[in-house]
C-alpha cells in the first residue's frame, strides 16, 4: 500500500460529519480559521485535509482531540452566504493519516501521510463485492432511507474500495462507526466489516417492523374496544339498563358498606373499587382488583357463632366420640367453664401431641361440636413455602391469600375451631420458613393483627380456637412450641382399644359396608384377639383396618349366599385374616444371660427394646451394632466404664477387659435407635453377661446412668409403660425422680404392673438379676 508524505496542507476540522474518498458534498463553514484555511487551499492547488473532531463542542481542537485518519480533499467551489458563512463544494480524494499540526495566526496546517488505495482486485475481492451488494440490496428493501436510484448508483461501482466506501456512506452509522470504516485501509477487512454490519442492521429493521406491527394492531384493538364500550354505555343509558359495569360497581359498594369491615379494611376496599370502576373491563388489572374485592367481601369480619356454654352437653359429646383421653376432655371443659364465668376469653392454642391413630384430628372435630362452633382444617404436612401461610403479594401472577385466610373464608365466622394438622411436618427451604410465619398466627399477643400479604389489611384471629396436632414435638421449633399448650395423648390401653373398637370402629365399618349388627356380630373375645395378635400400635388405625377386612369378607359370604349372618369369634378371625401377625407378650420365655429388656419412646408411641451382650476372647474391644445413634453409643461407653470401675463389688475379674471383646447388639439392625434412656438396660445386660447371672424375663427398665452409677430421670414414662404392658412385662424399673409420673398411667394398667423406683445401678441389679446360687 503506497504512502506519500505531504506537509503544511491546510486542514479543516469537521464537527459531527465525515467524508469518504470520491464523495462529493457541500459543507457549511462558519469558523474564521476554517474559512481562512479554505481560501489558502484554493491558492495552493485546491487541496485541503479534512478530519473529524472527537468532541464536537471544542472550538479549536488539538491533535489529541482529532481522529488520527482523515481525507485529503479538493475544493471544487465556494459560495459566500448572506449570514457570513461559506458553503464549500468538496470532493474526497484519498485517505490520509494525521502526523502533526501547525497552528498559524490565520489558519492551521497539517503534516499528513497520504495512503493511496490498493487498486489490485482478485477473485476473493469479487466474491466479497457480490456478497456486499446482495446484503446492501436486502437492507435497501427493508430501509426507507435508501432509494432505488441510490442502490443502482452503488451497484455500478466496480472498484472494491470505492464500493465499500459508498455503502458505508449510505448506512445509518454514527461518526465513530464511519471513522472505524475509514481507518480500515485493507479493502478485504473493510468489506467484511460492512457485511457483518449490514446483517445486524437487517435484523434490527426486521424486529422494528414486527414491533411496529404489534403496536399498531394493539392500538387498533384498544381503539375499537373503547369505541364499542362507549357505544354500549350509550345504549345502556338509552335503555335504562344498569346491569353494565356501573351497576356492578354500585352493587359491590353496597355490599362493602354492609360487610361490617373495620375502618382500615373498608377504606382499602372502597379505594380499590374506585380503581376498578375507572378501568376498562378488558384491562388485565381489572380482574385482579375484582378478585381482591371478592376476597375482602368473602371474609367474615363480624359473623360469629354463639358458644353453647353447657358443660354437661359438652361432656356428653366428648365422651360419646372418644373413650379415654381424660386430660384433653378436662382441658376443654375448663375452657368452657371460664368462658361461662367471664363471658369472654381469648381462644386457647392447644397442641395435641401423640402417635398416629390416637384420635387427635377427630378430637378437634368433637371440640368444635361441643362448643357449637364451625370447624376448619388445614394440613401442614410438607408445607415449605412461607407464602402458603402468609399468602402471595398481588403483584404476582396467580396470587392468592395464605391458608389461614382461606380457612377463615371457608369457616365463615370469626371464631371457628381451626385445626393445624401435622404442624411438626412443616419444613423450610429457599422459599422461606413457614414455621416462623406461624409465630404470628399462634401468638395470642399478636394474632389480633395478623397480616396476610395478599389481603394487606390486618385481620383479627384472636377469637379463633387453634388446635394443632403433632407426632414428634422435637420437630417443632422452640419459639413456636412455646406459644402452644402441649397436651400429650400417649396411646390406649388394651381395654380402651376394646371399647373404642366396639363402640366406634365396629359401627362405622358396618355403615360403610352396608351391614347391620344382625348380619355381622363380633364378640368381645374376637376384639381382644384382634388387638393382641393382629395389631401392635399406640393408636387404633391398624385395628380399624382389620375390622374393615373382616367386614369385607363377611359381605362376600353374605352376598354369595354362604351365610345369612356372620358370627365372629377368635377362630373365625384366624380363618378370615390368616395366621396371627404378632406374638402377644414380647417378654422372653425364660430368663436369659446377657439379654435385658429396655423401654423406648418413639414417634409412634412406646416400644420395648431388647439389648444383648456377647463376650468373646479378644483384645478388649467394645463392638456396638444395631444402627445406634450417638447418644446410645455414649450410654454403652458409660455403662462399660461403670462396670469396670465397680468390677470387684460386682464379683467380676477387674482385668476382664484385657482379653475379652464385648459385643453389644440391639436387634432389628435396620431400624435406627437413639435416646438417653438405655443406660441401665445396657449396664444390666453387661453385668449379666460377665457374672453369668440371668436377667429376669418379666422385668423391663428405663433410665440413664452416670459414671458414678446414679440413675437419671427420663421422659415418656406413660408411653413406655403401655408398651411394657402390651409386651406382657409385669415389673418395671424406673428412676426415682419419675415416681410422680406413675399417677398418669391408667388404673387398669397400673394394677397389673409392679413399679420399682431406683436411685442407683446397684438397686437395678438387685431387682433385675436372678439371685446368685450358693
Order of alpha helices (4+ residues) and beta strands (2+ residues): beta-beta-alpha-beta-beta-beta-beta-alpha-alpha-alpha-alpha-alpha-alpha-alpha-alpha-alpha-alpha-beta-alpha-beta-alpha-alpha-beta-beta-beta-alpha-beta-beta-beta-alpha-beta-alpha-alpha-beta-alpha-alpha-beta-alpha-beta-beta-beta-alpha-beta-alpha-beta-beta-beta-alpha-beta-alpha-beta-alpha
